[in-house]
């Protein structure tokens, strides 16, 4: 059984998936958010996913951001649409900052560092790694 992570945005959504043993994480291609439901249907059908972790955006002071309510709405919709899958909200504070730092430290080009789709993919990977470490 695998775990899927979602870094949801109004335009783009970053995705990452664990291996069956829940040890390693692989970033999946970032998708347009309007394609999320179709992509989720396919991923859940083909990958034996038991849990979906959705990054919950909060400020450093634990207050809502402009994305908190859309993410909470997505969470509610997913729980209704996929009642047999464990859906979890996970604190994603500083994930985008950590993703940009990780990309910089990995030596990627400036063009790659400015690629928001790549940052979303790395953010989803970091969300999932954080969740797996907590298990």
Rosetta constraint file for C-alpha pairs under 8 A:
AtomPair CA 1 CA 20 HARMONIC 5.26 0.50
AtomPair CA 1 CA 21 HARMONIC 7.54 0.50
AtomPair CA 1 CA 47 HARMONIC 7.89 0.50
AtomPair CA 1 CA 48 HARMONIC 5.33 0.50
AtomPair CA 1 CA 49 HARMONIC 5.46 0.50
AtomPair CA 1 CA 50 HARMONIC 5.70 0.50
AtomPair CA 2 CA 17 HARMONIC 6.90 0.50
AtomPair CA 2 CA 18 HARMONIC 5.44 0.50
AtomPair CA 2 CA 19 HARMONIC 5.96 0.50
AtomPair CA 2 CA 20 HARMONIC 5.09 0.50
AtomPair CA 2 CA 21 HARMONIC 7.56 0.50
AtomPair CA 2 CA 22 HARMONIC 6.52 0.50
AtomPair CA 2 CA 47 HARMONIC 7.05 0.50
AtomPair CA 2 CA 48 HARMONIC 6.12 0.50
AtomPair CA 2 CA 49 HARMONIC 4.52 0.50
AtomPair CA 2 CA 50 HARMONIC 5.91 0.50
AtomPair CA 2 CA 51 HARMONIC 7.05 0.50
AtomPair CA 3 CA 17 HARMONIC 5.74 0.50
AtomPair CA 3 CA 18 HARMONIC 5.30 0.50
AtomPair CA 3 CA 19 HARMONIC 7.84 0.50
AtomPair CA 3 CA 22 HARMONIC 7.27 0.50
AtomPair CA 3 CA 49 HARMONIC 5.52 0.50
AtomPair CA 3 CA 50 HARMONIC 6.07 0.50
AtomPair CA 3 CA 51 HARMONIC 4.89 0.50
AtomPair CA 3 CA 52 HARMONIC 5.77 0.50
AtomPair CA 3 CA 53 HARMONIC 7.31 0.50
AtomPair CA 3 CA 128 HARMONIC 7.84 0.50
AtomPair CA 4 CA 15 HARMONIC 7.16 0.50
AtomPair CA 4 CA 16 HARMONIC 5.79 0.50
AtomPair CA 4 CA 17 HARMONIC 4.47 0.50
AtomPair CA 4 CA 18 HARMONIC 6.52 0.50
AtomPair CA 4 CA 49 HARMONIC 6.75 0.50
AtomPair CA 4 CA 51 HARMONIC 6.38 0.50
AtomPair CA 4 CA 52 HARMONIC 4.73 0.50
AtomPair CA 4 CA 53 HARMONIC 6.11 0.50
AtomPair CA 4 CA 128 HARMONIC 7.36 0.50
AtomPair CA 5 CA 15 HARMONIC 5.60 0.50
AtomPair CA 5 CA 16 HARMONIC 5.11 0.50
AtomPair CA 5 CA 17 HARMONIC 6.22 0.50
AtomPair CA 5 CA 52 HARMONIC 5.69 0.50
AtomPair CA 5 CA 53 HARMONIC 4.60 0.50
AtomPair CA 5 CA 54 HARMONIC 5.80 0.50
AtomPair CA 5 CA 55 HARMONIC 7.46 0.50
AtomPair CA 5 CA 124 HARMONIC 5.71 0.50
AtomPair CA 5 CA 125 HARMONIC 7.19 0.50
AtomPair CA 5 CA 127 HARMONIC 6.68 0.50
AtomPair CA 5 CA 128 HARMONIC 5.44 0.50
AtomPair CA 6 CA 13 HARMONIC 6.76 0.50
AtomPair CA 6 CA 14 HARMONIC 5.79 0.50
AtomPair CA 6 CA 15 HARMONIC 4.88 0.50
AtomPair CA 6 CA 16 HARMONIC 6.84 0.50
AtomPair CA 6 CA 52 HARMONIC 7.41 0.50
AtomPair CA 6 CA 53 HARMONIC 6.18 0.50
AtomPair CA 6 CA 54 HARMONIC 4.78 0.50
AtomPair CA 6 CA 55 HARMONIC 6.17 0.50
AtomPair CA 6 CA 124 HARMONIC 5.65 0.50
AtomPair CA 6 CA 127 HARMONIC 7.99 0.50
AtomPair CA 7 CA 13 HARMONIC 5.52 0.50
AtomPair CA 7 CA 14 HARMONIC 4.76 0.50
AtomPair CA 7 CA 15 HARMONIC 6.33 0.50
AtomPair CA 7 CA 54 HARMONIC 6.33 0.50
AtomPair CA 7 CA 55 HARMONIC 5.38 0.50
AtomPair CA 7 CA 120 HARMONIC 6.52 0.50
AtomPair CA 7 CA 121 HARMONIC 7.76 0.50
AtomPair CA 7 CA 123 HARMONIC 6.57 0.50
AtomPair CA 7 CA 124 HARMONIC 5.00 0.50
AtomPair CA 7 CA 127 HARMONIC 7.73 0.50
AtomPair CA 8 CA 12 HARMONIC 6.86 0.50
AtomPair CA 8 CA 13 HARMONIC 4.56 0.50
AtomPair CA 8 CA 14 HARMONIC 6.45 0.50
AtomPair CA 8 CA 33 HARMONIC 7.40 0.50
AtomPair CA 8 CA 54 HARMONIC 7.35 0.50
AtomPair CA 8 CA 55 HARMONIC 7.10 0.50
AtomPair CA 8 CA 71 HARMONIC 6.74 0.50
AtomPair CA 9 CA 13 HARMONIC 5.34 0.50
AtomPair CA 9 CA 33 HARMONIC 6.75 0.50
AtomPair CA 9 CA 67 HARMONIC 7.40 0.50
AtomPair CA 10 CA 33 HARMONIC 6.16 0.50
AtomPair CA 11 CA 32 HARMONIC 5.89 0.50
AtomPair CA 11 CA 33 HARMONIC 5.34 0.50
AtomPair CA 11 CA 34 HARMONIC 7.59 0.50
AtomPair CA 12 CA 30 HARMONIC 6.67 0.50
AtomPair CA 12 CA 31 HARMONIC 5.70 0.50
AtomPair CA 12 CA 32 HARMONIC 4.57 0.50
AtomPair CA 12 CA 33 HARMONIC 4.84 0.50
AtomPair CA 12 CA 117 HARMONIC 7.00 0.50
AtomPair CA 12 CA 120 HARMONIC 7.61 0.50
AtomPair CA 13 CA 30 HARMONIC 5.66 0.50
AtomPair CA 13 CA 31 HARMONIC 5.42 0.50
AtomPair CA 13 CA 32 HARMONIC 6.22 0.50
AtomPair CA 13 CA 33 HARMONIC 5.37 0.50
AtomPair CA 13 CA 36 HARMONIC 7.47 0.50
AtomPair CA 13 CA 117 HARMONIC 8.00 0.50
AtomPair CA 13 CA 120 HARMONIC 6.63 0.50
AtomPair CA 13 CA 121 HARMONIC 7.89 0.50
AtomPair CA 14 CA 27 HARMONIC 7.98 0.50
AtomPair CA 14 CA 28 HARMONIC 7.36 0.50
AtomPair CA 14 CA 29 HARMONIC 7.17 0.50
AtomPair CA 14 CA 30 HARMONIC 4.64 0.50
AtomPair CA 14 CA 31 HARMONIC 6.70 0.50
AtomPair CA 14 CA 117 HARMONIC 7.16 0.50
AtomPair CA 14 CA 120 HARMONIC 4.51 0.50
AtomPair CA 14 CA 121 HARMONIC 4.42 0.50
AtomPair CA 14 CA 122 HARMONIC 7.60 0.50
AtomPair CA 14 CA 123 HARMONIC 6.98 0.50
AtomPair CA 14 CA 124 HARMONIC 5.37 0.50
AtomPair CA 15 CA 27 HARMONIC 6.07 0.50
AtomPair CA 15 CA 28 HARMONIC 5.22 0.50
AtomPair CA 15 CA 29 HARMONIC 6.82 0.50
AtomPair CA 15 CA 30 HARMONIC 6.19 0.50
AtomPair CA 15 CA 120 HARMONIC 7.71 0.50
AtomPair CA 15 CA 121 HARMONIC 5.79 0.50
AtomPair CA 15 CA 124 HARMONIC 5.26 0.50
AtomPair CA 15 CA 125 HARMONIC 7.21 0.50
AtomPair CA 16 CA 25 HARMONIC 6.61 0.50
AtomPair CA 16 CA 26 HARMONIC 5.47 0.50
AtomPair CA 16 CA 27 HARMONIC 4.14 0.50
AtomPair CA 16 CA 28 HARMONIC 5.15 0.50
AtomPair CA 16 CA 121 HARMONIC 6.88 0.50
AtomPair CA 16 CA 124 HARMONIC 5.40 0.50
AtomPair CA 16 CA 125 HARMONIC 5.14 0.50
AtomPair CA 16 CA 128 HARMONIC 6.92 0.50
AtomPair CA 17 CA 25 HARMONIC 5.61 0.50
AtomPair CA 17 CA 26 HARMONIC 5.40 0.50
AtomPair CA 17 CA 27 HARMONIC 6.46 0.50
AtomPair CA 17 CA 28 HARMONIC 7.12 0.50
AtomPair CA 17 CA 125 HARMONIC 7.66 0.50
AtomPair CA 17 CA 128 HARMONIC 7.53 0.50
AtomPair CA 18 CA 22 HARMONIC 5.32 0.50
AtomPair CA 18 CA 23 HARMONIC 6.90 0.50
AtomPair CA 18 CA 24 HARMONIC 5.65 0.50
AtomPair CA 18 CA 25 HARMONIC 4.39 0.50
AtomPair CA 18 CA 26 HARMONIC 6.27 0.50
AtomPair CA 18 CA 128 HARMONIC 7.62 0.50
AtomPair CA 19 CA 23 HARMONIC 6.36 0.50
AtomPair CA 19 CA 24 HARMONIC 5.64 0.50
AtomPair CA 19 CA 25 HARMONIC 6.36 0.50
AtomPair CA 19 CA 26 HARMONIC 7.78 0.50
AtomPair CA 22 CA 132 HARMONIC 6.96 0.50
AtomPair CA 23 CA 132 HARMONIC 7.56 0.50
AtomPair CA 24 CA 129 HARMONIC 7.92 0.50
AtomPair CA 25 CA 125 HARMONIC 6.37 0.50
AtomPair CA 25 CA 128 HARMONIC 7.11 0.50
AtomPair CA 25 CA 129 HARMONIC 6.73 0.50
AtomPair CA 26 CA 125 HARMONIC 6.71 0.50
AtomPair CA 27 CA 121 HARMONIC 5.59 0.50
AtomPair CA 27 CA 122 HARMONIC 6.58 0.50
AtomPair CA 27 CA 124 HARMONIC 7.03 0.50
AtomPair CA 27 CA 125 HARMONIC 5.55 0.50
AtomPair CA 28 CA 121 HARMONIC 6.57 0.50
AtomPair CA 29 CA 121 HARMONIC 6.69 0.50
AtomPair CA 30 CA 117 HARMONIC 5.58 0.50
AtomPair CA 30 CA 118 HARMONIC 7.16 0.50
AtomPair CA 30 CA 120 HARMONIC 6.71 0.50
AtomPair CA 30 CA 121 HARMONIC 5.75 0.50
AtomPair CA 31 CA 35 HARMONIC 6.64 0.50
AtomPair CA 31 CA 36 HARMONIC 7.14 0.50
AtomPair CA 31 CA 117 HARMONIC 7.97 0.50
AtomPair CA 32 CA 36 HARMONIC 7.07 0.50
AtomPair CA 35 CA 39 HARMONIC 6.11 0.50
AtomPair CA 36 CA 40 HARMONIC 5.94 0.50
AtomPair CA 37 CA 41 HARMONIC 6.12 0.50
AtomPair CA 38 CA 42 HARMONIC 6.39 0.50
AtomPair CA 39 CA 43 HARMONIC 6.09 0.50
AtomPair CA 40 CA 44 HARMONIC 5.85 0.50
AtomPair CA 41 CA 45 HARMONIC 6.05 0.50
AtomPair CA 42 CA 46 HARMONIC 6.10 0.50
AtomPair CA 43 CA 47 HARMONIC 5.75 0.50
AtomPair CA 43 CA 49 HARMONIC 7.86 0.50
AtomPair CA 44 CA 48 HARMONIC 6.35 0.50
AtomPair CA 44 CA 49 HARMONIC 5.70 0.50
AtomPair CA 49 CA 85 HARMONIC 7.53 0.50
AtomPair CA 50 CA 85 HARMONIC 5.48 0.50
AtomPair CA 50 CA 86 HARMONIC 6.16 0.50
AtomPair CA 51 CA 85 HARMONIC 5.71 0.50
AtomPair CA 51 CA 86 HARMONIC 4.51 0.50
AtomPair CA 51 CA 87 HARMONIC 5.74 0.50
AtomPair CA 51 CA 88 HARMONIC 7.31 0.50
AtomPair CA 52 CA 85 HARMONIC 7.22 0.50
AtomPair CA 52 CA 86 HARMONIC 6.27 0.50
AtomPair CA 52 CA 87 HARMONIC 4.88 0.50
AtomPair CA 52 CA 88 HARMONIC 6.16 0.50
AtomPair CA 53 CA 87 HARMONIC 6.07 0.50
AtomPair CA 53 CA 88 HARMONIC 4.78 0.50
AtomPair CA 53 CA 89 HARMONIC 5.86 0.50
AtomPair CA 53 CA 90 HARMONIC 6.31 0.50
AtomPair CA 53 CA 127 HARMONIC 7.87 0.50
AtomPair CA 53 CA 128 HARMONIC 7.06 0.50
AtomPair CA 53 CA 131 HARMONIC 7.77 0.50
AtomPair CA 54 CA 71 HARMONIC 7.66 0.50
AtomPair CA 54 CA 75 HARMONIC 7.30 0.50
AtomPair CA 54 CA 87 HARMONIC 7.52 0.50
AtomPair CA 54 CA 88 HARMONIC 6.07 0.50
AtomPair CA 54 CA 89 HARMONIC 4.90 0.50
AtomPair CA 54 CA 90 HARMONIC 5.86 0.50
AtomPair CA 55 CA 71 HARMONIC 7.82 0.50
AtomPair CA 55 CA 89 HARMONIC 5.94 0.50
AtomPair CA 55 CA 90 HARMONIC 4.87 0.50
AtomPair CA 55 CA 91 HARMONIC 5.87 0.50
AtomPair CA 55 CA 92 HARMONIC 5.07 0.50
AtomPair CA 55 CA 124 HARMONIC 7.67 0.50
AtomPair CA 55 CA 127 HARMONIC 6.44 0.50
AtomPair CA 56 CA 68 HARMONIC 6.34 0.50
AtomPair CA 56 CA 71 HARMONIC 6.48 0.50
AtomPair CA 56 CA 72 HARMONIC 7.70 0.50
AtomPair CA 56 CA 89 HARMONIC 5.74 0.50
AtomPair CA 56 CA 90 HARMONIC 5.37 0.50
AtomPair CA 56 CA 91 HARMONIC 4.99 0.50
AtomPair CA 56 CA 92 HARMONIC 5.46 0.50
AtomPair CA 56 CA 93 HARMONIC 7.81 0.50
AtomPair CA 57 CA 64 HARMONIC 7.04 0.50
AtomPair CA 57 CA 65 HARMONIC 6.32 0.50
AtomPair CA 57 CA 67 HARMONIC 6.39 0.50
AtomPair CA 57 CA 68 HARMONIC 5.45 0.50
AtomPair CA 57 CA 71 HARMONIC 7.86 0.50
AtomPair CA 57 CA 91 HARMONIC 6.49 0.50
AtomPair CA 57 CA 92 HARMONIC 5.47 0.50
AtomPair CA 57 CA 93 HARMONIC 6.02 0.50
AtomPair CA 58 CA 62 HARMONIC 5.36 0.50
AtomPair CA 58 CA 63 HARMONIC 5.49 0.50
AtomPair CA 58 CA 64 HARMONIC 4.98 0.50
AtomPair CA 58 CA 65 HARMONIC 5.56 0.50
AtomPair CA 58 CA 68 HARMONIC 6.80 0.50
AtomPair CA 58 CA 91 HARMONIC 7.16 0.50
AtomPair CA 58 CA 92 HARMONIC 7.14 0.50
AtomPair CA 58 CA 93 HARMONIC 5.78 0.50
AtomPair CA 59 CA 63 HARMONIC 5.29 0.50
AtomPair CA 59 CA 64 HARMONIC 6.33 0.50
AtomPair CA 59 CA 65 HARMONIC 6.31 0.50
AtomPair CA 59 CA 93 HARMONIC 6.53 0.50
AtomPair CA 60 CA 93 HARMONIC 6.70 0.50
AtomPair CA 64 CA 68 HARMONIC 5.51 0.50
AtomPair CA 64 CA 69 HARMONIC 7.87 0.50
AtomPair CA 67 CA 71 HARMONIC 6.20 0.50
AtomPair CA 68 CA 72 HARMONIC 6.17 0.50
AtomPair CA 69 CA 73 HARMONIC 6.11 0.50
AtomPair CA 70 CA 74 HARMONIC 6.22 0.50
AtomPair CA 71 CA 75 HARMONIC 6.15 0.50
AtomPair CA 72 CA 76 HARMONIC 6.29 0.50
AtomPair CA 73 CA 77 HARMONIC 6.20 0.50
AtomPair CA 74 CA 78 HARMONIC 6.03 0.50
AtomPair CA 75 CA 79 HARMONIC 6.23 0.50
AtomPair CA 75 CA 87 HARMONIC 7.12 0.50
AtomPair CA 75 CA 88 HARMONIC 7.76 0.50
AtomPair CA 75 CA 89 HARMONIC 7.27 0.50
AtomPair CA 76 CA 80 HARMONIC 6.40 0.50
AtomPair CA 77 CA 81 HARMONIC 6.11 0.50
AtomPair CA 78 CA 82 HARMONIC 5.65 0.50
AtomPair CA 78 CA 83 HARMONIC 7.85 0.50
AtomPair CA 78 CA 87 HARMONIC 7.25 0.50
AtomPair CA 79 CA 83 HARMONIC 5.43 0.50
AtomPair CA 79 CA 85 HARMONIC 7.64 0.50
AtomPair CA 79 CA 86 HARMONIC 7.90 0.50
AtomPair CA 79 CA 87 HARMONIC 6.31 0.50
AtomPair CA 90 CA 127 HARMONIC 7.41 0.50
AtomPair CA 90 CA 131 HARMONIC 7.32 0.50
AtomPair CA 92 CA 127 HARMONIC 6.31 0.50
AtomPair CA 94 CA 98 HARMONIC 6.01 0.50
AtomPair CA 95 CA 99 HARMONIC 5.95 0.50
AtomPair CA 95 CA 123 HARMONIC 5.57 0.50
AtomPair CA 95 CA 126 HARMONIC 6.70 0.50
AtomPair CA 95 CA 127 HARMONIC 7.01 0.50
AtomPair CA 96 CA 100 HARMONIC 6.23 0.50
AtomPair CA 96 CA 119 HARMONIC 6.93 0.50
AtomPair CA 96 CA 120 HARMONIC 7.46 0.50
AtomPair CA 96 CA 123 HARMONIC 5.66 0.50
AtomPair CA 97 CA 101 HARMONIC 6.23 0.50
AtomPair CA 98 CA 102 HARMONIC 5.96 0.50
AtomPair CA 98 CA 123 HARMONIC 7.71 0.50
AtomPair CA 99 CA 103 HARMONIC 6.13 0.50
AtomPair CA 99 CA 119 HARMONIC 6.01 0.50
AtomPair CA 99 CA 122 HARMONIC 5.53 0.50
AtomPair CA 99 CA 123 HARMONIC 5.35 0.50
AtomPair CA 99 CA 126 HARMONIC 7.23 0.50
AtomPair CA 100 CA 104 HARMONIC 6.13 0.50
AtomPair CA 100 CA 113 HARMONIC 6.71 0.50
AtomPair CA 100 CA 119 HARMONIC 6.44 0.50
AtomPair CA 101 CA 105 HARMONIC 6.07 0.50
AtomPair CA 102 CA 106 HARMONIC 6.03 0.50
AtomPair CA 103 CA 107 HARMONIC 6.64 0.50
AtomPair CA 103 CA 108 HARMONIC 5.95 0.50
AtomPair CA 103 CA 113 HARMONIC 6.25 0.50
AtomPair CA 103 CA 119 HARMONIC 7.88 0.50
AtomPair CA 104 CA 108 HARMONIC 6.00 0.50
AtomPair CA 104 CA 113 HARMONIC 6.77 0.50
AtomPair CA 108 CA 112 HARMONIC 6.03 0.50
AtomPair CA 108 CA 113 HARMONIC 6.42 0.50
AtomPair CA 109 CA 113 HARMONIC 6.23 0.50
AtomPair CA 110 CA 114 HARMONIC 6.21 0.50
AtomPair CA 111 CA 115 HARMONIC 6.38 0.50
AtomPair CA 112 CA 118 HARMONIC 7.16 0.50
AtomPair CA 113 CA 118 HARMONIC 7.57 0.50
AtomPair CA 113 CA 119 HARMONIC 7.21 0.50
AtomPair CA 114 CA 119 HARMONIC 7.84 0.50
AtomPair CA 115 CA 119 HARMONIC 6.48 0.50
AtomPair CA 116 CA 120 HARMONIC 6.12 0.50
AtomPair CA 117 CA 121 HARMONIC 6.30 0.50
AtomPair CA 118 CA 122 HARMONIC 6.25 0.50
AtomPair CA 119 CA 123 HARMONIC 6.00 0.50
AtomPair CA 120 CA 124 HARMONIC 6.23 0.50
AtomPair CA 121 CA 125 HARMONIC 6.34 0.50
AtomPair CA 122 CA 126 HARMONIC 6.22 0.50
AtomPair CA 123 CA 127 HARMONIC 6.20 0.50
AtomPair CA 124 CA 128 HARMONIC 6.26 0.50
AtomPair CA 125 CA 129 HARMONIC 6.12 0.50
AtomPair CA 126 CA 130 HARMONIC 6.05 0.50
AtomPair CA 127 CA 131 HARMONIC 6.25 0.50
AtomPair CA 128 CA 132 HARMONIC 6.07 0.50
AtomPair CA 129 CA 133 HARMONIC 6.15 0.50
AtomPair CA 130 CA 134 HARMONIC 6.49 0.50
AtomPair CA 131 CA 135 HARMONIC 6.78 0.50
